[in-house]
């Protein structure tokens, strides 16, 4: 894990957190866009919560890969939505954000690192696997 990739993940976490917060606050232009696209306020709020969840997962090394996956899914849906509504210039920022998730995978801890991962044994019990 390099310092650059870790910094990138923190920047992405901050961006997803800010974007999620903006969706939850719902400025007028965003509310109008969601209404125009027939998504409504409920979808805007769900999107905001998912983006904040992405930010939290990106910040946690043990959940980082799930944050990258969720972030990619959110950005894919945003890109499709923006392209379907001919918002080509707005789609560019979503494409760039989605592309930035690729090098962020370098900040995902390897299985032999000191980060501890929860595993399930066949008996259904949880244990914490050590990096030893």
N, C-alpha and C positions, 0 to 999 in steps of 0.2 A: 504494500500500500504506500503510495507516494504522498507527499505533502500536497502536491498540486491536485491530485484526485480527491483528497480529503477536503481541500478548500472548495473545489468544484461542488462537491456534495453539499457542503454547508451553504453555498450560494444558491444552489437549486432548492434546498430546504427553505431558505428564506423567501425565494421567489414563489414557491408553491404556497407558503404560508400567507404571504401578502396577497396573492391572487385569490386564495380561498377567503381571506378576510374581506376583500373587495366584493366577492360574490355574496357573502353573507350580509354585508352592509347594503348592497344593492343600489348603487347610484342610478339615477333616472335613466341614463343612456343604456345601462345594462338591463334594467327592468324592461325597457321598451324593446330591446333586442330579443330577449327571451320571449316576450309576448308576441313579437312579430314572427318568431320561429315556431310558435305554438307550443312552447315548453312551459311557460308560466313560472310563478314564484317558487313552487315546490321543487322544480328541477334545478333552479338557480341555487337554492339552499342546499340541496343534496350535492350538487357540484362543489359548492364551497366547502362543505364538510369533508368530502372526499379529498379535496386539495389540501386541506389542513391535515387530514390523516396521512396523506402522502408526505407532507413536510415532517411530521412527527416520526414516521417510519424512516425517512432518509436520515434523520438526526441520530437514530439508534443503530449502531453497527450490526446488531443481531437481526434487525428488521429491514435493513437497508435494501436488500435485494427485492423484498416485497414492495417497498416504497418505489423502487425503480420500475417494477412491473405495473403497479397501480398508476404511477405518473405517466408511463407510456400509454396505458389504456385511456386515461383521461385526455391526454394530448391527441391521441388518434381520433377519439370522438369529437374533440374540438376542431381538429383539422377537417374532418368530414363535414361537420356542421357548417363551418365557415366556407368551405368550397361549394357546398350545395346552395348556399345563399349568396354566392358570388362576392364574398368578402376576401378576395385574394390577398390583399396587402396584410390584412389581419392574420391570415393563415400562416404567413411567413414566420411571425414570431412564435407561433405554436410549433411549427416545423423545427425551428432552431432550438426551442426548449426540449422537444422530444429528442432531437439529435444529441443534445448535451447529456442526456441520460446514458448514452452508450459509453463514453469514457468514464462516467460515474461508477460503472461496474468495477473499475480498478480499485475503488475504495471499499469493496465488499470484502469482509474478512475471509481468509481461507479457513478451511476446516481445521487446520493444525495451528491456528493462531490462539492467543490467550483469551479471546472472546469466547464465552460459554454459550452453547446452544442447548436448548431443551430437546430431548429425544423421548420417544415412546418405545418402551420395551414390549415384547409380546404379551406379557402379563397385564398390560394396560396401565402399568405404573409409570410415573414420570420420574426421570432422573436428569441430572445435569451432567453432560459429558465434558470432561476436562480436556484442555488442549495438550495434555501430556502425551 
